[in-house]
Amino acid sequence: MTAPRARVIAIHPDDSPETRVAEPPPSWLDLARAAGHEARRVDVFAPDIVEQVRGCDAFMWRHLHIPSHRAVARRLLPVLELQLGLCVFPDQRTCWHYDDKIAQAYLFPAAGIPAPRTWTFWEAATARAFLAGATYPLVMKLSGGAGSANVQLLRTPAEAAARVDLLFGSGVRSLGGESLRSPAALERRVRAVAAVARHGRMPDPGRWWELHKNYVLLQEFLPDNAFDTRITVIGARAFGFRRFNRTGDFRASGSGKIDYDQAGVAEDMVRLAFRTARALGMQSCAIDGLRRGGEAVVGEVSYTFVSRAVRDCPGHWELQGDPLTGALTWRAGHVWPEEAQMADFLARLEGRPAGAAPAPAPVAARP
């Protein structure tokens, strides 16, 4: 049997805050080389990035939700995948809607994914008319933000009207309340310290905070959710844990109150995550699972996440077959998500079935 030929994989190194700790996640560069492939270090911010990847078979970059990354990713990645024909992680089906809650508000109903009722307004008059007859409280979100940043509870019509006036006026950079442990907050602190060391002054905050204006995104408030269920799907593997809300708050993301007891992770949440990943064709998918009464719904979805939180799961489920009816098998043991992502990516690149990753296929909406 002929061994798969070595491939050339262009990789922009992960420069997230997670790589600056005592035990960082394994790097894709090292994993690709260990598998016998040539890993070429490239720089997506360099003006010659297209020339850097010429002759490569594939490209990988873990871009974050900060504006400086998003500005490059949304322009560069489609060119590498759709024009140059490279095998890319994350590909467009995986990441085009990343950290874009407005895009996901349109995407979830189109894909038959159960989610909280969501309303997007592009005109101030329409938003004000809706708020006049709305049921409170309502959740307001900005289109981007992680760790519960840019998510706020509106309790009264007056409070909602003030926010609408601001968003259709001067705009805002944040709704406040971001966790100091969130990836974006950590990233800003690291870069701020480095900038002060280099230049003797703080950097322009606009590099990390976008100005949001001329839209309003509202979502129904789902009471009686003391936690959300975070399920990360990579191929046919699902890693899960619960995140409990901050004290006196309705938000769980970024709280740091993580419960890894698998007995608390409901099976319908695991199946919902598989269903979401399959319906959207995502190589890597993390959902924030909530409940609307007894129904499991997806609050948000992301292709990337805090690696160590997934690594600390005591095991994972493997799916055989359909997300709603297929067998779920528990596999004990810790796994770095980077290892699972690389294994599936190399399988796709080499044209062989991924170890446990079924091909993306549409999944019908639940009756």
Secondary structure, 3 states (H helix, E strand, C coil): CCCCCCCEEEEECCCCHHHHCCCCCCCHHHHHHHCCCEEEECCCCCCCHHHHHCCCCEEEECCCCCHHHHHHHHHHHHHHHHHCCCEEECCHHHHCCCCCHHHHHHHHHHHCCCCCCEEEECCHHHHHHHHHCCCCCEEEECCCCCCCCCEEEECCHHHHHHHHHHHCCCCECCCCCCCCCCHHHHHHHHHHHHHHHHHCCCCCHHHCCCCECCCEEEEECCCCCCEEEEEEEECCEEEEEEEECCCCCCCCCCCCCEECCHHHCCHHHHHHHHHHHHHHCCCEEEEEEEEECCEEEEEEEECCCCHHHHHCCCEEEEEECCCCCCEEEEEECCCCHHHHHHHHHHHHHCCCCCCCCCCCCCCCCCC
